[in-house]
Amino acid sequence: MHDSFTIAPWHQSLRQLVDVAAGRRPADLVVRGAVWVNVQSRELIPNTDLAVSAGRFAYCGEDASHCVGEDTVIIEADGKYAVPGLCDGHMHIESGMLTPARFAEAIIAHGTTTLFADPHEIANVLGIDGVRLMLNESLMQPINIYMQMPSCAPSAPGLETTGRCITPEDVTEAMAWPGIIGLGEMMNFPDVVAGDQQMLAEIAATQAAGKTVGGHYASLDLGVDFHAYLAGGPADDHEGTRETDAISRVRQGMRSMMRLGSAWYDVASQITAITEKGLDPRHFILCTDDCFCATLVEDGHMDRVVRHAIDCGCAPLVALQMATINVAEHFGLEREIGSIAPGRRADLFLTDCLTELPVSDVFARGRHLASQGKLLIETPRLDWPVAALNTVKLGRTLDAHDFRLKAPNGAASSVRCKVIGVVENQAPTKHLKAILPVCHGFVKSDPEQDICHIALVERHRRTGHVVNALVRGFGYRGSMALASTIAHDSHHMIVVGTDPLLMAQAANRLGTIQGGISLWRDDAEIASVHLPVAGLMSPLPAQEVAATVMQLNTELAACGCQLNNAVMQHSLLALPVIPELRISDLGLVDAVSFKLVSPFDED
Amino acid sequence: MHDSFTIAPWHQSLRQLVDVAAGRRPADLVVRGAVWVNVQSRELIPNTDLAVSAGRFAYCGEDASHCVGEDTVIIEADGKYAVPGLCDGHMHIESGMLTPARFAEAIIAHGTTTLFADPHEIANVLGIDGVRLMLNESLMQPINIYMQMPSCAPSAPGLETTGRCITPEDVTEAMAWPGIIGLGEMMNFPDVVAGDQQMLAEIAATQAAGKTVGGHYASLDLGVDFHAYLAGGPADDHEGTRETDAISRVRQGMRSMMRLGSAWYDVASQITAITEKGLDPRHFILCTDDCFCATLVEDGHMDRVVRHAIDCGCAPLVALQMATINVAEHFGLEREIGSIAPGRRADLFLTDCLTELPVSDVFARGRHLASQGKLLIETPRLDWPVAALNTVKLGRTLDAHDFRLKAPNGAASSVRCKVIGVVENQAPTKHLKAILPVCHGFVKSDPEQDICHIALVERHRRTGHVVNALVRGFGYRGSMALASTIAHDSHHMIVVGTDPLLMAQAANRLGTIQGGISLWRDDAEIASVHLPVAGLMSPLPAQEVAATVMQLNTELAACGCQLNNAVMQHSLLALPVIPELRISDLGLVDAVSFKLVSPFDED
């Protein structure tokens, strides 16, 4: 049954396509009377018929009557625009908390037919095996999900321990897999700049395979380091936030990927490079990077991004090019996807407005997949192996003692501590200091200062190891705890709370349900999100997962947290590559000096 | 010594490039203070320094001081424009009558640093072995000569016999050779449209190798046949002559290659698709297709084409994109050539005017190759094997009897004959009729009607076979004969003359000198061009070859020929794929019905 969505390469369907175009063989599908959104020439061409065979366009022109046979399905476009299926140039499926099948299910009706997905999160948990599993489910889908081989697991070697590592040998192996399109974002830019052997070996393996090296230059410095990074081979970057970032990347021969994720808003500030500075838009690409399931359900996917680009003043045809042919050309797939033209996969959607972009009917590989927001097929699901469903390995039952921060020997009634300071709507944290009371040799949190406990529980190797520290900014009141196995990038378990016992209960609960998010208040779990696939993804539909996340958010607010996106703020606290202070399985991390530090202020 | 021009892949030079960009290792070359012609962003960026190492750009930015060491060569650009080396998107080296080494020598000072060459002519003589030889000399050059595997030898199966054939197996084999970039122009479009097994197999082998299929749709019909051809996979086409041809090709996902060759003038009529209709120019490409050596010497190469495009009203940066990054992207080489950006081959030229485009200094792979029109290096030459230098195989000495057209048995004093009608400045011929006298059983030519003899001498298989017919339009007077081994596409020998004995002498002379062109008048050779390599190319410099051709033209005029380009008109008389009447080794060919026909009018 899953095979039904596969498509043969163009070179195996040449005869069939020529025969259909010549009128010697009937098409499977003809879309009649559309306005052809021609991203190749940047034109709108009215009164166009599209004939499809073997999942590909066989004929695009003014009259496909000669391609119509008895069994040809006819779709009357009635003057609607026929737009190439949208492509997301860089994204992480795991960010949706959904498996590839459920992610695909959620986005098809929004007109997205191609993803360039970097399974970076699962790679941190399951290594190359996790990548393979993501690829396997992706290859079963009726849309195109190309996979980028993650480059950086761990992303901060020496400062964290991942479940599994990605090696240059893994990269070399993966480059030979069908469906692997390149290397995922090379986020370890300091090591590329430094000429690190391993990072350059991963890039070299990708280039030698003729594939695309993804970039991730998360720095505002456009000086010598930037140039050294460029010489190291990354071909795109989605970390730009300013117009000058977009311009400098394109000038240097990179693709500027401008993202609108659930929590990324980097299109408006950069698209002026096109709309005001008038640069050639061909090397600009739109992407989402990270989309929560709730965004998919409520706002859409790449249709949302294109709409936003148009709202920012971008011409609709240019915005659509940035989500279709520009992406395809970047990955060397222009003869395969990204435009409506003979031989390409018959991926398209119909819409009656190029600015609002309401998506009516969606086709991929010539199949009618969605109509008026309703999916017409089921997306095939992988039978995930036990190894992928059993990734929360605590090794023992945790108790309240595990979540206490022991004061330094000889500490008096109070101690000066380092505190991770949460900054609303931003990934960087602050490195704060605070004086906290010591009781029976342990540091006490202090609701008055909005300081509570944070712990990092090792969950990959059954060590039962717990690192404790302090965090400020969540606004938690009363007795509560939140545990989550979404803990970028190595995805151990982050536990935040005001009560060590509840923290232990929340942590143990995730051991039982094998991953997700568990919120406890006053001795009971009051909300949870089950993410049993690698502790990161749910095999349930987006609507259901989104509903549990929304309920969690409601309960978090009831616990006193007023942050805009509390779940994401939690999930980033263990990310040691972004300043200033983080927690990892190895201890507290000064993410400015890139050193492990004591939780106490010893200056 | 030849190895000195090779360049390692980017992935083997990553460390070195990063080190140079970071200032840890000195660059080999720094070009200082240029205006960066940025074809990626379509901008001019003043005050740019370019640092080069390992033959590639390591740094492109405002200050490369940190890349300069003791041994770094500094070139002061003094505000000149730094333009990416020009790329010729489709061309035949053989048309220059020069070997690849001599062709490269002739074009470098004009700023061309990349050729996409289809060795179609030598393939007709020597098959895949000839392709390999062209590739071998090409790979030795200091500029980039990518080779397209010829697709159609013979171009008219059943109507001509080539020296060797190209098979789908040959194509599959060649796709694995380094330097083979795709399939050469698929000119047998009727067979693609018909779904012919062999043509589709060649295309499939190319696509399966991930390479580019060159197109050649020499027809004004944009109906069903055009669409069937498109479905068959050709990715570009240079046969368009009208604005509508360019537009329809780009809309259909092809690259429109607009050519300005020595005898092709297809830019002005098509570039309005950009300059007036406002199409996105990214899929438009400039090329020469065929350039005689005299054009290279007198007018230039791709600089001439870009200049012409600008004269036609195209913005200079768009015209330059069409000769640089557009070409590179089409062939999947955008990370290698076609722009000035980190990692790319350091191919560039300096100029002080973007409209006149005078080329001052030329660099390729970081080497300073030319300055003010003077070459600073020698282009390495292949030691061509005897098999390639001994291709005129007549099998015997020809005499006057071989060049007589025997009248039909029982013919009276005159006979009605078919006559090939030359049309000045056009490739198509006319199918004419004429009544000619018969003398001793043989047809006599008639200077009064401007009709003389034409013969096709088989030269590949030593058969000594000669086909005789009649031609009109050269204006030859007196006793003369011209023989040439440039005889598209199968390159036997064409002999045209008023005197059978001189025709035999000219033919025998080419047997002696092993190919070229020999002009005889009144019992003596009065001009000749020696083309010993496959009977098509000279190993001498362009200036010398051009001088002999110019002398030949002068003498042809003295023989009465006033045609603009007599040599080309001769060379196309055996091309059975273009209407209306042609000669081949198999007989007279009706190139409308694609049938062999009698030289006599039997209606």
Interface residues (C-beta under 8 A of the other chain):
Chain A: P9 W10 H11 Q12 L14 R15 L17 V18 D19 V20 A21 A22 G23 R24 W36 N38 Q40 S41 R42 E43 I45 A58 Y59 C60 G61 H66 V192 V193 G195 L200 I203 A204 A205 Q207 A208 G210 V224 D225 H227 A228 L230 A231 G232 G233 A235 I247 V250 R251 Q252 G253 L279 D280 R282 H283 Q321 E329 G332 R335 S339 A341 P342 G343 R344
Chain B: P9 W10 H11 Q12 L14 R15 L17 V18 D19 V20 A21 A22 G23 R24 W36 N38 Q40 S41 R42 E43 I45 A58 Y59 C60 G61 H66 V192 V193 A194 G195 L200 I203 A204 A205 Q207 A208 G210 V224 D225 H227 A228 L230 A231 G232 G233 A235 I247 V250 R251 Q252 G253 L279 D280 R282 H283 Q321 E329 G332 R335 S339 A341 P342 G343 R344
